[in-house]
Amino acid sequence: MLIEIGLKTSKREILIDITNLINDEIKKSKISSGISLVYTPHTTSAITINENADPDVCTDILKGLKDISPVKSSYLHGEGNSDAHIKASLFGMSQMIIIEEGRLKLGTWQGIYFCEFDGPRNRKIWLKIIKD
C-alpha cells in the first residue's frame, strides 16, 4: 500500500512533526503489524526521527545545521540552495519504522519529522505500509 501525503511548508528551514499524520494513515489502513517506510522524493528535504517533547530540540538542530552548512558560502551550484542539498544528504530521504498494534513503534520521546531545507514549498511524502 502506497500513500501520498501533501505538505505545504511555511519557512525556508523547518522541521515538521508528521508522526500523527503517519499514525492516522496506518490506522486507516487497518494494518496492525508490519513496517512503514516514510520517504520524501525531494533533493532538498529529508525525513528524520528525533525528540518531539521539547520544541527547542528542532531549533537547536536547525542552528547546528547552519553551523555545518551555512546558506552563504563558496558553493558552485547556481540555484543558491547547495546548503539545502547538503543538509538533506546528511539526514537522508527516508526512515523505516515498525508498526505494532496499529501504531508506529517509537520510543517515548521520539517523533518523525519532515525536514524542509529549501522552502517554503509544496512537498510530498510517500508512505509505504507493508503488512507482516
C-alpha positions in Angstrom: 0.0 0.0 0.0 1.5 3.4 -1.1 0.0 6.6 0.2 0.9 10.1 -0.9 0.6 12.9 1.6 0.8 16.5 0.6 2.6 19.0 2.8 2.9 22.8 2.4 5.9 24.2 4.3 6.0 27.8 5.6 9.7 28.6 6.0 13.0 28.1 4.3 14.1 25.7 7.1 11.6 24.0 9.3 11.2 20.6 11.0 7.5 19.5 10.9 6.3 16.7 13.3 4.4 14.3 11.0 4.1 11.5 13.5 0.3 11.9 13.8 -0.2 12.2 10.1 1.6 8.8 9.6 -0.2 7.2 12.5 -3.5 8.3 11.0 -2.7 6.7 7.7 -1.7 3.5 9.5 -5.0 3.5 11.4 -6.9 3.9 8.1 -5.0 1.0 6.6 -6.2 -1.3 9.4 -2.8 -3.0 9.4 -1.9 -3.9 12.9 1.6 -5.3 12.4 4.3 -4.5 9.8 6.7 -1.9 8.6 6.2 1.7 7.4 8.6 3.4 5.1 8.4 7.2 5.1 10.1 8.8 2.1 10.4 12.3 0.6 11.1 12.5 -3.2 12.8 15.8 -3.0 16.5 16.6 -3.0 16.3 19.5 -0.5 14.2 17.9 2.1 14.6 14.9 4.4 12.9 12.6 7.0 14.3 12.1 10.5 13.4 10.7 13.9 14.2 12.8 17.0 12.7 14.1 20.2 9.3 15.6 19.9 8.7 16.7 23.5 10.8 19.9 23.6 10.5 22.2 20.5 13.9 23.7 21.4 15.4 20.5 20.0 14.2 21.3 16.5 15.5 24.9 16.9 18.9 23.6 18.0 19.1 21.0 15.2 18.5 23.8 12.6 21.0 26.0 14.3 23.6 23.2 14.3 23.0 22.5 10.6 23.5 26.2 9.7 26.9 26.0 11.5 27.8 22.9 9.5 26.5 24.1 6.2 25.7 27.9 6.1 23.4 29.3 3.5 26.1 31.7 2.1 29.4 30.0 1.2 31.5 29.5 -1.9 29.2 26.8 -3.4 29.3 26.3 -7.1 25.6 25.2 -7.6 23.9 28.0 -9.4 20.5 27.8 -7.7 21.7 29.1 -4.4 20.5 26.1 -2.4 23.6 24.0 -2.0 23.3 24.2 1.7 19.8 22.6 1.5 21.2 19.7 -0.6 24.0 19.1 1.9 21.6 19.1 4.9 19.1 16.8 3.1 22.0 14.4 2.3 23.2 14.4 5.9 19.7 13.3 7.2 18.6 11.1 4.3 15.3 10.8 2.4 13.6 8.1 4.4 13.0 6.3 7.7 11.7 2.8 8.3 9.6 2.3 11.4 8.0 -0.8 12.9 4.2 -0.9 13.2 2.8 -2.7 16.2 -0.8 -2.7 17.4 -1.8 -0.4 14.6 0.7 2.3 15.5 4.3 3.4 14.9 6.6 1.7 17.4 8.6 4.7 18.5 10.5 5.5 21.7 8.9 7.6 24.4 10.3 10.9 23.2 10.5 10.1 19.5 8.7 11.7 16.6 9.0 11.6 12.8 9.9 14.9 11.2 9.7 16.2 7.7 12.8 18.4 7.3 12.4 21.4 4.9 15.7 23.0 3.9 14.6 25.0 0.8 11.1 26.3 1.4 8.5 27.4 1.5 7.3 24.8 -1.0 4.6 22.3 -1.7 6.1 18.9 -0.9 5.1 15.2 -1.0 5.7 12.4 1.5 5.3 8.9 0.3 4.3 6.3 2.9 4.7 2.6 2.1 2.9 0.3 4.6 4.0 -3.4 4.4 1.9 -5.9 6.4 3.6 -8.8 8.2 
